[in-house]
Amino acid sequence: MRIAVFFFAHETVTFLPTDTVFDDFVYPGSPASGDALLREETDRYLGGFVQVASEHADVELIGITSPLFPRTGTGTGWITNEAYEHFVTTMERELAEQGPFDGAYLSLHGAMAVRGVPKPEADIARRVRAIIGEKAFISATFDPHGNEDEDFLHYADFSFCVRYYPHYDMHLQGERAARMLIRAIRGEYHPTTATVRVPIISPTVVQATSVSPWSDLVQRCLVAEARETDLYINVFYGFPWSDVPDAGMCVQVMTNNNPERARAVAKDMAEWLWRKREDLLNTTTIHRISEGVALAKQDVAEGRGPIVLADYSDRSGSATWLLSEIVEQKLSRVLVATIASKNIVDAALAGEIKPGHDVELAVGGLADDSAGPPALVRGKLVRVATATHHRNEPWVLVAFGEGNMLIVSSYLTQILEPEELWDTGLDAKDYDYVVLKSRVHFRRGFEDSGYAPISYLLEPNEPYLGTVKLDALTYENLDLTKFYPYGNVEFTCEIHPGRLG
């Protein structure tokens, strides 16, 4: 059996002023095709899919030319229609030229936002379906922060969404996508699906699945899947910083030729979410930056470090509010990782500023109002390091103050594991505080590992771009009053069947 493999993923922050353009997807290794694509992301969705598919001697995978995640990460806004159409048209052409295919696997995200394309993931599935035909099967994987509704499964047969936040089960969902696609092609699984949109919208910072009721949601899914043979449940938590019409929560259930069971489980899960709606949105304590820094300073003074200060609200990577507060409160032994300031990285690479030299740098700021003004940092440029965990991007390390270190990156960088920092030559024992641009992902490496006994989630004084107060944002494609907690919302639990009923 011949299976086409695609990758096109982005978590788009549409409120950022800078578009994500064609060149952002083009760098050494991207786009990727053939075996090069199949070797990408070995520990994530694509790796799980390839691993399981490769265990079957009668399966041939064909990597279709695909753009990898853009170099800007999630630090830019709308994907231009030009960039999207270029890559999708290329995929369509190759799919037609290299067919026929028995199936296709789409490694997506779910929160992609494209100018002029209301639901890009559903559009990709529609266009793939038009080429491979009605008898072939389409399977896909998604991030839980996808904004998805019933339209995707109108064209595709399966979707498998990560359940944990932080995302521990990406590889597992890729494995499932391969296993079920192969079974469907062999005639062993007849996918029947049901989708229910739940009108709840929440900032991602409150969605950590380590705390109730999000942890209860995970357990409820696990129990249902353990009790029912061949049943799979997706819960999309949603991504409110993509201003798209299908934002918000969504439940999808897949069964083997049992549409009644799919509808019953989807209804049960959706109604449970609606009953828990208030509790789902009240799980996380967020501190103002000045307050959180003062609390962390007291913790370290009393021997409770190291402390993580997580700037959850920064969406450009350039925000300087926390760095300025650290200087204001005279903290020492602080590692700031990272602030996006591409001009400084470029200057270091060009030799305009050099390791060992004293420097005075205007760092970050200006990307948008939420980034704040540039912060003046006086110190010594230590070295330019290679970010081995981040596509080998160059990082500029600047020592300042009393034992402090600032890492300057070109783009928004979310650190998941402490080792990503120590691999640059830094030593954990030199720092009492680690400052990150993260909401929940950091918990994987900094809390679950036992590294940091205390973490504080911080936000600046105003409800800037990454705010938990979503009504401070200007939505154009989504009516916030149709979602809890921003309107007088009624939930009717409308169930939508998938492509095969």
Secondary structure in CASP SS format (residue, H / E / C, confidence):
PFRMAT SS
TARGET T0000
AUTHOR 0000-0000-0000
METHOD secondary structure of the structure
MODEL  1
M C 1.00
R E 1.00
I E 1.00
A E 1.00
V E 1.00
F E 1.00
F E 1.00
F C 1.00
A C 1.00
H C 1.00
E C 1.00
T C 1.00
V C 1.00
T C 1.00
F C 1.00
L C 1.00
P C 1.00
T C 1.00
D C 1.00
T E 1.00
V C 1.00
F H 1.00
D H 1.00
D H 1.00
F H 1.00
V C 1.00
Y E 1.00
P C 1.00
G C 1.00
S E 1.00
P C 1.00
A E 1.00
S C 1.00
G H 1.00
D H 1.00
A H 1.00
L H 1.00
L H 1.00
R C 1.00
E C 1.00
E C 1.00
T C 1.00
D C 1.00
R C 1.00
Y H 1.00
L H 1.00
G H 1.00
G H 1.00
F H 1.00
V H 1.00
Q H 1.00
V H 1.00
A H 1.00
S C 1.00
E C 1.00
H C 1.00
A C 1.00
D C 1.00
V C 1.00
E E 1.00
L E 1.00
I E 1.00
G E 1.00
I C 1.00
T C 1.00
S E 1.00
P C 1.00
L C 1.00
F C 1.00
P C 1.00
R C 1.00
T C 1.00
G C 1.00
T C 1.00
G C 1.00
T C 1.00
G C 1.00
W C 1.00
I E 1.00
T C 1.00
N H 1.00
E H 1.00
A H 1.00
Y H 1.00
E H 1.00
H H 1.00
F H 1.00
V H 1.00
T H 1.00
T H 1.00
M H 1.00
E H 1.00
R H 1.00
E H 1.00
L H 1.00
A H 1.00
E H 1.00
Q H 1.00
G C 1.00
P C 1.00
F C 1.00
D C 1.00
G E 1.00
A E 1.00
Y E 1.00
L E 1.00
S E 1.00
L C 1.00
H C 1.00
G C 1.00
A C 1.00
M C 1.00
A C 1.00
V E 1.00
R C 1.00
G C 1.00
V E 1.00
P C 1.00
K C 1.00
P H 1.00
E H 1.00
A H 1.00
D H 1.00
I H 1.00
A H 1.00
R H 1.00
R H 1.00
V H 1.00
R H 1.00
A H 1.00
I H 1.00
I H 1.00
G C 1.00
E C 1.00
K C 1.00
A C 1.00
F E 1.00
I E 1.00
S E 1.00
A E 1.00
T E 1.00
F E 1.00
D C 1.00
P C 1.00
H C 1.00
G C 1.00
N C 1.00
E C 1.00
D C 1.00
E C 1.00
D C 1.00
F H 1.00
L H 1.00
H H 1.00
Y H 1.00
A C 1.00
D C 1.00
F C 1.00
S C 1.00
F E 1.00
C E 1.00
V C 1.00
R C 1.00
Y C 1.00
Y C 1.00
P C 1.00
H C 1.00
Y C 1.00
D C 1.00
M H 1.00
H H 1.00
L H 1.00
Q H 1.00
G H 1.00
E H 1.00
R H 1.00
A H 1.00
A H 1.00
R H 1.00
M H 1.00
L H 1.00
I H 1.00
R H 1.00
A H 1.00
I H 1.00
R C 1.00
G C 1.00
E C 1.00
Y C 1.00
H C 1.00
P E 1.00
T E 1.00
T E 1.00
A E 1.00
T E 1.00
V E 1.00
R E 1.00
V E 1.00
P C 1.00
I E 1.00
I C 1.00
S C 1.00
P C 1.00
T H 1.00
V H 1.00
V H 1.00
Q C 1.00
A C 1.00
T C 1.00
S C 1.00
V C 1.00
S C 1.00
P C 1.00
W H 1.00
S H 1.00
D H 1.00
L H 1.00
V H 1.00
Q H 1.00
R H 1.00
C H 1.00
L H 1.00
V H 1.00
A H 1.00
E H 1.00
A H 1.00
R H 1.00
E C 1.00
T C 1.00
D C 1.00
L C 1.00
Y E 1.00
I E 1.00
N E 1.00
V E 1.00
F E 1.00
Y C 1.00
G C 1.00
F C 1.00
P C 1.00
W C 1.00
S C 1.00
D C 1.00
V C 1.00
P C 1.00
D C 1.00
A C 1.00
G C 1.00
M E 1.00
C E 1.00
V E 1.00
Q E 1.00
V E 1.00
M E 1.00
T E 1.00
N E 1.00
N C 1.00
N C 1.00
P H 1.00
E H 1.00
R H 1.00
A H 1.00
R H 1.00
A H 1.00
V H 1.00
A H 1.00
K H 1.00
D H 1.00
M H 1.00
A H 1.00
E H 1.00
W H 1.00
L H 1.00
W H 1.00
R H 1.00
K C 1.00
R H 1.00
E H 1.00
D H 1.00
L H 1.00
L C 1.00
N C 1.00
T C 1.00
T C 1.00
T C 1.00
I E 1.00
H E 1.00
R E 1.00
I H 1.00
S H 1.00
E H 1.00
G H 1.00
V H 1.00
A H 1.00
L H 1.00
A H 1.00
K H 1.00
Q H 1.00
D H 1.00
V H 1.00
A H 1.00
E C 1.00
G C 1.00
R C 1.00
G C 1.00
P C 1.00
I E 1.00
V E 1.00
L E 1.00
A E 1.00
D E 1.00
Y C 1.00
S C 1.00
D C 1.00
R C 1.00
S C 1.00
G C 1.00
S C 1.00
A C 1.00
T C 1.00
W H 1.00
L H 1.00
L H 1.00
S H 1.00
E H 1.00
I H 1.00
V H 1.00
E H 1.00
Q C 1.00
K C 1.00
L C 1.00
S C 1.00
R C 1.00
V E 1.00
L E 1.00
V E 1.00
A E 1.00
T E 1.00
I E 1.00
A E 1.00
S C 1.00
K H 1.00
N H 1.00
I H 1.00
V H 1.00
D H 1.00
A H 1.00
A H 1.00
L H 1.00
A C 1.00
G C 1.00
E C 1.00
I C 1.00
K C 1.00
P C 1.00
G C 1.00
H C 1.00
D E 1.00
V E 1.00
E E 1.00
L E 1.00
A E 1.00
V E 1.00
G C 1.00
G C 1.00
L C 1.00
A C 1.00
D C 1.00
D H 1.00
S H 1.00
A H 1.00
G C 1.00
P C 1.00
P C 1.00
A E 1.00
L E 1.00
V E 1.00
R E 1.00
G E 1.00
K E 1.00
L E 1.00
V E 1.00
R E 1.00
V E 1.00
A E 1.00
T E 1.00
A E 1.00
T C 1.00
H C 1.00
H C 1.00
R C 1.00
N C 1.00
E E 1.00
P E 1.00
W E 1.00
V E 1.00
L E 1.00
V E 1.00
A E 1.00
F E 1.00
G C 1.00
E C 1.00
G C 1.00
N E 1.00
M E 1.00
L E 1.00
I E 1.00
V E 1.00
S E 1.00
S C 1.00
Y C 1.00
L C 1.00
T C 1.00
Q C 1.00
I C 1.00
L C 1.00
E C 1.00
P C 1.00
E H 1.00
E H 1.00
L H 1.00
W H 1.00
D C 1.00
T C 1.00
G C 1.00
L C 1.00
D C 1.00
A H 1.00
K H 1.00
D H 1.00
Y C 1.00
D C 1.00
Y E 1.00
V E 1.00
V E 1.00
L E 1.00
K C 1.00
S C 1.00
R C 1.00
V C 1.00
H C 1.00
F C 1.00
R H 1.00
R H 1.00
G H 1.00
F H 1.00
E C 1.00
D C 1.00
S C 1.00
G C 1.00
Y C 1.00
A C 1.00
P C 1.00
I E 1.00
S E 1.00
Y E 1.00
L E 1.00
L E 1.00
E E 1.00
P C 1.00
N C 1.00
E C 1.00
P C 1.00
Y C 1.00
L C 1.00
G C 1.00
T C 1.00
V C 1.00
K C 1.00
L H 1.00
D H 1.00
A H 1.00
L C 1.00
T C 1.00
Y C 1.00
E C 1.00
N C 1.00
L C 1.00
D C 1.00
L H 1.00
T H 1.00
K H 1.00
F C 1.00
Y E 1.00
P C 1.00
Y C 1.00
G C 1.00
N C 1.00
V C 1.00
E C 1.00
F C 1.00
T C 1.00
C C 1.00
E C 1.00
I E 1.00
H E 1.00
P E 1.00
G C 1.00
R C 1.00
L C 1.00
G C 1.00
END
